Amino acid sequence: MTSGNSRISYDEPQTTPDGKQIWLRTSKVPLKDKNNEAVGILGIYEDITDYKLNESNLRIAATAFEAQEGMIVTDATNNILRVNSAFTEITGYTSKDVIGQTPLILNSGRQDKAFYQEMWECLNETGVWEGEIWNRRKSGEVYPEHLTITAVKDASGIVTNYVATLTDITMSKAASDEIKNLAFYDPLTHLPNRRLLMDRLKQALASSTRSGQRGALLFLDLDHFKTLNDTLGHDVGDLLLQQVANRLNNSVREGDTVARIGGDEFVVLLEDLSERATEAAAQTEVISQKILASLNQPYQLGSHEHHSTPSIGVTLFNDHETGLEAIVKQADIAMYQSKTEGRNTLRFFDPKMQEVITTRANMERELRQAIQHQQFQLYYQIQVDSMGHPLGAEALIRWDHPERNMIPPIRFIPLAEETGLILPIGQWVLETACAQLAVWHQYPHSRDLILSINVSAKQFQQADFVAQVKETVQRYGIDPTKLKLELTESMLINDIAGIVEKMNMLSVIGIRFSLDDFGTGYSSLQYLKKLPLSQLKIDQSFVRDIVVDNNDRAIVRTIIAMARSLDLSVIAEGVETEEQRQCLLEKDCMNFQGYLFGKPMPIDEFESLLSKV
């Protein structure tokens, strides 16, 4: 005032009588008389506490908005209104790039629709969502970020804005992944370590208990690994371990676990095997043999070529009765048994199971030798009409084993199917049958006979099966109408269209088809009408008790009626008594096969039988 200012104004804090801190804005003007002389002062006080508080909040908000975290502010419809400089630094997008856009501009494609649906459900229900997400920078790089989204609502509870804060967690996630790798993975081979293996084994046991399917644990130890380390050094030993790890991964199925639990010890966890112990053991043995074959191949370790072999122990599991450590111990014991029995081999913990596997392996080896040395024979079982006149025969394979005499097909055909050996065996049967038809064609009493042979699903699935049959028929110069291929109903479950196509191609040249074991499988008129069949064969299980069992008689009557409706002939197999033949005749079945007319026999005995008939 004394300086001549007509008015002054200032803000100052004050304390009220009750101790409350407030802000006052003071304005003062002089009061003058008529001579313009100051006679007093007029003071005006305004409470500006709320204003000061808002000003402080705005200053804090402005500072916070330009913090290290990226920030996005959108309107209620998710259009971007504002971003901060940290957002630009993290994403590469400037304000100009994104204002008016939606946050979808950052979408990496890593998260699916369900993820975003769950995010918005949470945001709408609680007003906040927080989590990790993969987004894409302007450069195209995909990166991980921690994202928090908050809904801003007005006084009536209506959402007006969304505010998102985001932090680039690339470094921290990499560190977290590194910690996880160190905790759960072997640093040399990058395979799961013992800790992760035990966790997966625990889960496998739980899954096995629920599903009933068995699992297997393979314990592998490299033979004479210490010698390699001692002679060529640990660096070379490490190279071998890394290559073994790669070969193991390439030998197992997707979903199986390969782990390194220390030194030269590896463990393979197989899941979802058969519910039956013998089948599960067979499946395990197939994978184990694949591992053995792979690990027996030479290794190139720098400038050194090295040969290494494994000893493998196996145990099967299917419930929680045996603890985790006990399962590993069983496989370990089996592995040491493998070492004591010569190394580079496979042994099961269960002695009985080992016996089954050993028997199966020996039979497979001997079966391969049988193919090579042609140890098979065809036996012929006569087929006759209602008058007992011969119509032909079914050719049935036998294995003339040099030590175990004659082995019936039920003992080796299933193994041949599993191993694929049925293909060369089936081709041998076709060749031998065609050769016999060529011989029969030379004599009046046998030139009209029809010879039936069984064909497996695996044979039929070959892309060149039709060509194989045609070529064989042409090479032996036989009448194709005298060759009948017998199929089983189970073959018709898969790829019915492909089977019909191949049957039609062979039917064109005159080859006949019979459906074997009819009534025991999956037949329906739906596909029977599509098949170019000439005959249905009534399974012997219905013939056995036909004289005394009303159900069997009803089934046989239905099969015959069905065949008649499709214009197919019918033959009954397993006919052993005159009573059975008579009962079948009464049902209009006119063709028969069984011990009543002749057992399966070698060709010379069959020729003798023909001459008598």
C-alpha positions in Angstrom: 0.0 0.0 0.0 2.8 2.4 0.9 4.4 1.7 -2.4 1.5 3.2 -4.2 -0.2 0.1 -5.4 -3.9 0.6 -5.4 -4.5 -3.3 -4.8 -2.5 -6.2 -3.6 -3.4 -10.0 -3.7 -1.7 -13.1 -2.3 -2.3 -16.7 -1.2 -1.3 -17.8 2.3 -2.0 -20.8 4.5 -3.8 -20.2 7.7 -4.7 -22.4 10.7 -8.3 -22.3 12.0 -9.1 -22.2 15.7 -9.8 -25.9 15.6 -6.3 -26.6 14.1 -7.4 -27.2 10.5 -5.0 -26.1 7.8 -6.7 -24.0 5.1 -5.6 -21.7 2.2 -6.8 -18.1 2.0 -6.6 -15.8 -1.0 -6.3 -12.2 0.5 -7.1 -9.1 -1.6 -6.5 -5.6 0.0 -7.4 -2.1 -1.4 -7.0 1.3 0.3 -10.0 3.4 1.5 -9.6 7.1 0.6 -11.4 10.3 1.5 -12.5 13.0 -0.8 -9.0 14.4 -0.9 -7.7 11.1 -2.0 -6.0 10.5 1.2 -5.8 6.9 2.5 -8.0 6.6 5.6 -8.2 2.8 5.9 -7.8 -0.6 4.2 -10.5 -3.0 2.9 -9.5 -6.6 3.1 -11.3 -9.5 1.2 -10.6 -13.1 2.2 -11.5 -16.2 0.0 -11.2 -19.8 1.1 -9.3 -21.5 -1.8 -8.4 -24.7 0.0 -10.3 -27.0 -2.7 -8.6 -25.1 -5.5 -5.2 -25.6 -4.0 -5.9 -29.3 -3.5 -7.1 -29.7 -7.1 -4.0 -27.8 -8.3 -1.8 -30.1 -6.3 -3.6 -33.2 -7.6 -3.2 -32.0 -11.2 0.4 -31.4 -10.7 0.8 -34.9 -9.2 -1.2 -36.4 -12.0 0.8 -34.7 -14.6 4.0 -35.9 -13.0 2.5 -39.5 -12.7 1.4 -39.5 -16.3 4.9 -39.0 -17.4 6.2 -41.8 -15.2 8.3 -44.8 -16.3 5.2 -46.9 -17.0 3.5 -46.5 -20.4 0.0 -45.0 -20.1 -3.1 -45.0 -22.3 -6.3 -43.1 -21.8 -9.3 -44.0 -23.9 -12.9 -43.0 -24.0 -15.7 -45.3 -23.1 -15.7 -46.8 -26.6 -12.0 -47.6 -26.4 -10.7 -44.9 -28.7 -7.3 -43.6 -27.6 -7.4 -40.0 -26.3 -3.9 -39.7 -24.9 -0.7 -41.6 -24.3 2.5 -40.6 -22.5 6.1 -40.5 -23.6 6.9 -43.9 -21.8 4.2 -45.5 -24.1 6.1 -44.2 -27.1 9.4 -45.4 -25.7 8.0 -48.9 -25.1 5.9 -49.4 -28.2 7.5 -47.1 -30.8 4.2 -45.4 -31.5 3.9 -41.6 -31.1 0.8 -39.8 -29.9 0.0 -38.9 -33.5 0.2 -42.6 -34.5 -2.4 -43.8 -32.0 -4.8 -41.0 -31.0 -8.2 -41.9 -32.5 -7.1 -45.6 -32.8 -8.0 -48.4 -30.4 -5.5 -50.5 -28.4 -5.9 -53.3 -31.0 -3.1 -51.5 -32.9 -0.8 -53.3 -30.4 -2.4 -56.8 -30.9 0.2 -59.5 -31.4 -2.1 -62.3 -32.3 -0.7 -64.4 -29.4 -3.9 -64.3 -27.4 -7.1 -65.8 -28.7 -10.7 -64.4 -28.5 -11.4 -66.4 -25.3 -8.5 -64.5 -23.6 -9.9 -61.1 -24.4 -13.5 -62.2 -23.6 -12.3 -63.2 -20.1 -10.4 -59.9 -19.7 -13.4 -57.8 -20.5 -15.7 -59.9 -18.3 -13.4 -59.2 -15.4 -13.1 -55.5 -16.3 -16.8 -55.1 -16.5 -17.5 -56.9 -13.2 -14.7 -55.5 -11.1 -13.6 -52.3 -12.9 -10.0 -53.6 -13.0 -8.0 -56.2 -15.0 -4.3 -57.0 -14.4 -2.0 -59.6 -16.0 0.7 -60.4 -18.5 0.1 -60.1 -22.2 2.0 -60.3 -25.5 1.8 -57.1 -27.6 3.5 -55.9 -30.8 5.7 -52.9 -31.2 5.6 -50.6 -34.2 8.7 -52.4 -35.5 6.7 -55.6 -35.5 8.6 -57.1 -32.6 6.4 -59.1 -30.2 7.2 -58.5 -26.5 5.8 -59.4 -23.1 4.2 -56.7 -20.9 2.5 -56.3 -17.6 -0.8 -54.5 -18.2 -3.3 -52.9 -15.7 -6.6 -51.5 -17.0 -8.9 -49.4 -14.8 -12.4 -48.3 -15.7 -13.1 -44.6 -14.8 -16.7 -44.0 -13.8 -18.7 -40.8 -13.3 -20.9 -40.0 -10.2 -23.7 -42.2 -11.6 -21.5 -45.2 -12.1 -21.3 -44.9 -15.9 -17.8 -45.7 -17.5 -16.4 -42.6 -19.1 -12.8 -43.6 -19.7 -10.3 -46.5 -19.4 -6.8 -45.9 -18.1 -4.2 -48.5 -18.9 -0.6 -48.7 -17.5 1.8 -51.0 -19.2 5.4 -52.1 -18.4 7.8 -53.9 -20.7 8.8 -57.1 -18.8 11.1 -58.5 -21.5 14.1 -58.5 -19.3 12.3 -59.7 -16.2 10.5 -62.5 -18.1 13.8 -63.6 -19.6 15.3 -63.7 -16.2 12.3 -65.6 -14.9 12.5 -68.1 -17.8 16.2 -68.5 -17.1 15.5 -69.3 -13.4 12.8 -71.8 -14.5 15.3 -73.4 -16.9 17.9 -73.7 -14.2 15.3 -75.2 -11.8 13.7 -77.7 -14.2 16.0 -78.3 -17.1 19.5 -79.8 -17.6 21.7 -77.0 -18.8 23.8 -79.2 -21.0 21.1 -81.1 -23.0 18.1 -78.8 -22.3 16.2 -81.9 -21.3 13.9 -81.9 -18.2 15.9 -82.7 -15.1 15.0 -85.0 -12.3 12.7 -82.5 -10.6 10.6 -81.9 -13.7 10.6 -85.6 -14.5 9.2 -86.5 -11.1 6.5 -83.9 -11.5 5.5 -85.3 -14.9 5.6 -88.8 -13.5 3.2 -87.8 -10.8 0.8 -86.3 -13.3 1.2 -89.5 -15.5 0.3 -91.7 -12.6 -2.8 -89.6 -11.9 -3.8 -89.7 -15.6 -3.2 -93.5 -15.7 -5.4 -94.0 -12.6 -8.3 -92.1 -14.3 -8.0 -93.6 -17.8 -6.9 -97.1 -17.0 -4.2 -96.8 -19.6 -0.7 -97.9 -18.6 2.5 -96.0 -18.8 6.2 -97.0 -18.8 9.4 -95.7 -17.5 12.7 -96.4 -19.3 16.0 -96.0 -17.4 18.9 -95.7 -19.8 22.6 -95.8 -19.0 25.4 -95.4 -21.6 27.8 -98.3 -21.6 31.4 -97.5 -20.9 30.8 -93.8 -20.8 33.5 -93.2 -18.2 36.1 -94.7 -20.5 35.2 -92.0 -23.1 35.6 -89.2 -20.5 38.9 -90.6 -19.3 40.4 -91.0 -22.7 39.1 -88.1 -24.8 38.0 -85.7 -22.0 34.8 -84.3 -20.6 34.2 -81.9 -23.5 33.9 -84.8 -25.9 31.8 -86.7 -23.3 29.4 -83.7 -23.3 29.1 -83.8 -27.0 28.0 -87.4 -26.8 25.4 -86.6 -24.1 24.0 -83.8 -26.3 23.8 -86.1 -29.4 22.2 -88.9 -27.3 19.6 -86.4 -26.0 18.7 -85.4 -29.6 18.4 -89.0 -30.8 16.2 -89.9 -27.8 13.9 -87.0 -28.6 13.6 -88.1 -32.2 12.9 -91.7 -31.1 9.9 -91.2 -28.9 6.3 -90.0 -29.6 5.0 -86.5 -29.2 3.9 -86.1 -25.6 6.5 -88.5 -24.2 9.1 -87.1 -21.8 12.9 -87.5 -22.2 14.9 -86.4 -19.1 18.5 -86.4 -18.0 18.8 -87.1 -14.3 22.6 -87.0 -14.0 25.9 -88.1 -15.5 25.1 -90.5 -18.4 21.7 -91.5 -17.1 18.6 -90.7 -19.1 14.9 -91.5 -18.4 12.1 -91.8 -20.9 8.5 -91.5 -19.7 5.9 -93.1 -22.0 2.2 -92.4 -21.5 -1.2 -93.5 -22.9 -0.2 -97.1 -23.6 -2.6 -100.0 -23.8 -4.8 -101.0 -20.7 -3.6 -104.6 -21.1 -0.1 -105.2 -19.6 1.1 -107.5 -22.5 0.1 -105.0 -25.1 1.6 -102.1 -23.2 4.8 -104.1 -22.9 4.8 -104.8 -26.6 4.3 -101.1 -27.4 7.1 -100.2 -25.0 9.4 -102.8 -26.6 8.8 -101.3 -30.0 9.8 -97.8 -28.9 12.8 -99.2 -26.9 14.0 -101.1 -29.9 13.8 -97.9 -31.9 15.9 -96.2 -29.2 18.4 -99.0 -29.2 18.8 -98.8 -33.0 19.2 -95.1 -33.0 21.8 -95.0 -30.1 23.8 -97.8 -31.8 24.5 -95.6 -34.8 28.0 -94.1 -34.9 28.6 -90.6 -33.4 30.8 -87.9 -34.8 32.3 -86.1 -31.8 34.5 -83.4 -33.3 37.2 -85.2 -35.2 36.4 -88.5 -33.5 34.0 -91.2 -34.7 32.6 -93.0 -31.6 30.4 -96.0 -31.1 28.2 -96.1 -28.0 25.5 -98.4 -26.7 22.8 -98.1 -24.0 21.6 -100.5 -21.3 17.8 -100.0 -20.8 15.6 -101.0 -17.9 11.8 -100.8 -18.1 9.0 -100.9 -15.7 5.2 -100.5 -16.4 2.8 -98.6 -14.1 -0.9 -97.9 -14.0 -1.9 -96.6 -10.6 -0.7 -94.9 -7.4 0.0 -98.2 -5.6 3.7 -97.9 -6.4 5.3 -94.6 -5.3 7.2 -92.3 -7.6 10.7 -93.2 -6.3 9.8 -96.9 -6.3 8.9 -96.7 -10.0 12.2 -95.1 -10.8 14.0 -97.7 -8.7 12.3 -100.5 -10.5 13.5 -99.2 -13.8 17.0 -98.7 -12.4 17.1 -102.3 -11.2 16.0 -103.5 -14.6 18.7 -101.4 -16.2 21.4 -103.0 -14.1 20.0 -106.4 -15.0 20.4 -105.3 -18.6 24.1 -104.5 -17.9 24.7 -107.8 -16.2 23.3 -109.7 -19.2 25.7 -108.2 -21.7 24.7 -104.5 -22.1 23.2 -102.9 -25.2 19.9 -104.6 -24.5 16.5 -104.1 -22.8 15.1 -105.7 -19.7 11.8 -105.4 -17.9 11.5 -105.2 -14.2 8.7 -107.8 -14.1 10.3 -111.2 -14.9 7.0 -112.6 -16.4 6.7 -109.6 -18.6 10.4 -110.0 -19.7 9.6 -113.6 -20.6 6.7 -112.4 -22.8 8.8 -109.8 -24.5 11.7 -112.2 -25.0 9.4 -114.8 -26.5 7.9 -112.2 -28.8 11.3 -110.9 -29.9 12.5 -114.5 -30.6 9.4 -115.3 -32.6 9.7 -112.1 -34.7 13.4 -113.0 -35.4 12.4 -116.6 -36.3 9.5 -115.3 -38.4 11.8 -113.2 -40.5 14.0 -116.3 -41.0 10.9 -118.3 -42.0 10.2 -115.8 -44.7 13.8 -115.9 -45.9 13.9 -119.7 -45.9 10.3 -120.3 -47.1 9.3 -122.4 -44.1 5.6 -121.9 -44.8 3.1 -124.3 -46.2 -0.4 -124.0 -47.5 -3.0 -126.5 -46.1 -6.2 -126.9 -48.0 -9.7 -127.4 -46.4 -12.3 -128.6 -48.9 -15.6 -126.7 -49.5 -18.6 -128.7 -50.7 -22.1 -128.1 -51.9 -25.3 -129.7 -50.5 -24.6 -132.9 -52.4 -21.1 -133.2 -51.1 -19.5 -132.3 -54.4 -16.3 -130.3 -54.1 -16.6 -126.6 -54.9 -13.0 -125.6 -54.0 -10.9 -125.1 -50.9 -9.7 -122.5 -48.4 -5.9 -122.2 -48.3 -4.7 -121.9 -44.7 -1.1 -121.1 -43.9 1.1 -123.2 -41.6 4.6 -122.5 -40.4 6.8 -125.6 -40.6 9.2 -124.6 -37.9 12.5 -126.5 -37.9 12.5 -127.1 -34.1 8.8 -126.7 -33.0 7.2 -128.6 -35.9 4.0 -127.2 -37.4 2.8 -123.8 -35.9 -0.8 -122.8 -36.6 -1.6 -119.3 -37.9 -3.2 -118.1 -34.6 0.3 -118.3 -33.0 2.1 -116.1 -35.5 -0.3 -114.1 -37.7 -1.1 -111.5 -35.0 2.7 -110.8 -34.6 3.1 -110.6 -38.4 0.3 -108.0 -38.5 1.9 -105.9 -35.8 5.4 -106.0 -37.3 4.3 -105.6 -41.0 5.7 -109.0 -41.9 2.2 -109.9 -43.0 2.9 -108.2 -46.3 5.7 -110.6 -47.6 3.8 -113.5 -46.0 0.5 -112.4 -47.7 2.3 -112.1 -51.0 3.8 -115.6 -50.6 0.3 -117.0 -50.0 -1.0 -115.3 -53.1 1.9 -116.6 -55.2 1.5 -120.1 -53.9 -2.3 -120.1 -54.4 -2.0 -118.9 -58.0 0.7 -121.5 -58.7 -1.7 -124.2 -57.3 -4.6 -122.9 -59.4 -2.4 -123.2 -62.5 -1.7 -126.8 -61.7 -5.4 -127.6 -61.1 -6.3 -126.0 -64.4 -4.4 -128.8 -66.2 -6.8 -131.5 -65.0 -10.5 -131.9 -65.7 -11.5 -133.0 -62.2 -9.9 -129.8 -60.6 -10.0 -127.0 -63.2 -13.3 -125.7 -61.9 -12.2 -125.5 -58.2 -12.2 -122.1 -56.6 -9.4 -121.4 -54.1 -10.0 -118.9 -51.3 -7.2 -117.1 -49.5 -7.3 -114.7 -46.6 -6.2 -111.1 -47.1 -5.2 -108.9 -44.2 -6.1 -105.2 -43.7 -2.5 -104.2 -44.1 -2.3 -105.9 -47.5 -5.4 -104.1 -48.7 -4.1 -100.8 -47.5 -1.1 -101.0 -49.8 -1.4 -98.4 -52.6 -0.2 -101.0 -55.1 -2.3 -104.0 -53.8 -4.5 -104.1 -56.9 -1.4 -104.0 -59.2 0.3 -106.8 -57.1 -2.7 -109.1 -57.5 -3.2 -108.4 -61.2 0.5 -109.0 -61.9 0.6 -112.3 -60.0 -2.6 -113.6 -61.7 -1.2 -112.7 -65.1 2.3 -114.2 -64.4 0.8 -117.6 -63.5 -1.8 -117.4 -66.3 -4.7 -118.5 -64.1 -8.4 -117.9 -64.6 -9.1 -115.0 -62.1 -12.6 -116.2 -61.5 -11.1 -119.2 -59.7 -9.4 -117.0 -57.1 -11.4 -115.8 -54.1 -10.2 -113.2 -51.6 -11.6 -113.5 -48.1 -12.0 -110.3 -46.1 -12.9 -109.9 -42.4 -15.6 -107.5 -41.2 -13.2 -105.6 -39.0 -11.4 -104.5 -42.2 -14.4 -102.5 -43.2 -14.3 -100.1 -40.2 -11.8 -97.7 -41.8 -11.6 -96.3 -45.3 -14.6 -98.2 -46.7 -14.5 -96.1 -49.8 -10.9 -97.1 -50.6 -11.7 -100.7 -50.0 -14.7 -100.6 -52.3 -12.7 -99.0 -55.0 -10.0 -101.7 -54.9 -12.5 -104.5 -54.7 -14.3 -103.1 -57.8 -11.0 -102.9 -59.7 -10.3 -106.5 -59.0 -13.9 -107.6 -59.6 -13.6 -106.2 -63.1 -11.1 -108.9 -64.0 -13.2 -111.6 -62.4 -11.7 -112.1 -58.9 -14.3 -113.0 -56.3 -14.7 -111.8 -52.7 -16.1 -113.5 -49.6 -16.8 -111.8 -46.3 -15.3 -114.1 -43.6 -16.6 -114.6 -40.0 -19.8 -112.9 -41.0 -22.0 -111.9 -38.0 -19.1 -111.3 -35.5 -18.2 -107.8 -36.6 -19.6 -104.5 -37.8 -21.6 -105.4 -40.8 -24.6 -103.4 -41.9 -26.7 -103.4 -45.0 -25.6 -99.8 -45.6 -22.1 -100.9 -46.7 -22.8 -104.5 -47.7 -24.8 -103.2 -50.6 -21.7 -101.3 -51.8 -19.3 -104.2 -51.7 -18.8 -106.4 -54.8 -19.1 -109.6 -52.8 -20.0 -113.0 -54.1 -20.4 -114.8 -50.8 -21.0 -114.5 -47.1 -19.3 -117.0 -44.7 -21.2 -117.8 -41.6 -18.8 -117.9 -38.6 -18.2 -121.2 -36.9 -19.2 -119.7 -33.5 -22.8 -119.7 -34.8 -22.5 -123.1 -36.3 -21.1 -124.8 -33.2 -24.3 -124.8 -31.2 -26.9 -124.4 -34.0 -28.5 -127.8 -33.2 -29.3 -126.8 -29.6 -29.2 -123.0 -29.4 -32.3 -121.1 -30.7 -30.4 -117.8 -30.8 -27.7 -119.2 -33.1 -30.4 -120.7 -35.4 -32.1 -117.3 -35.5 -28.8 -115.5 -36.4 -28.0 -118.0 -39.1 -31.5 -117.7 -40.6 -31.1 -113.9 -40.6 -27.7 -114.1 -42.3 -29.0 -116.4 -45.0 -32.0 -114.1 -45.6 -29.8 -111.1 -45.8 -27.5 -112.8 -48.3 -30.4 -113.8 -50.4 -31.7 -110.2 -50.5 -28.2 -109.1 -51.7 -28.0 -112.0 -54.3 -25.0 -113.6 -52.5 -24.2 -117.2 -51.9 -23.7 -118.5 -48.3 -21.1 -120.9 -46.9 -21.0 -122.2 -43.3 -17.6 -122.9 -41.8 -16.9 -125.2 -38.8 -19.4 -127.9 -39.8 -18.4 -130.9 -37.8 -21.5 -133.1 -37.5 -24.2 -134.4 -39.8 -26.8 -132.8 -37.4 -25.2 -129.4 -38.0 -25.2 -129.9 -41.8 -28.8 -131.0 -41.8 -29.9 -128.0 -39.7 -28.1 -125.6 -42.0 -29.7 -127.3 -45.0 -33.1 -126.7 -43.5 -32.2 -123.0 -43.3 -31.3 -123.0 -47.1 -27.6 -122.9 -46.6 -26.2 -125.1 -49.4 -22.4 -124.7 -49.1 -20.2 -126.1 -46.3 -16.7 -126.3 -44.9 -15.5 -128.1 -41.8 -14.1 -131.3 -40.3 -17.2 -133.3 -41.4 -15.9 -133.1 -45.0 -12.2 -132.8 -44.3 -9.7 -131.1 -42.1 -7.0 -128.7 -43.4 -4.4 -130.9 -45.1 -1.2 -130.7 -47.2 -1.7 -130.6 -51.0 -0.9 -134.3 -51.6 -3.6 -135.4 -49.0 -6.0 -132.9 -50.5 -5.5 -134.3 -54.0 -6.1 -137.8 -52.6 -9.3 -136.6 -51.0 -10.5 -135.0 -54.3 -10.0 -138.3 -56.1 -12.2 -140.1 -53.5 -14.9 -137.4 -53.6 
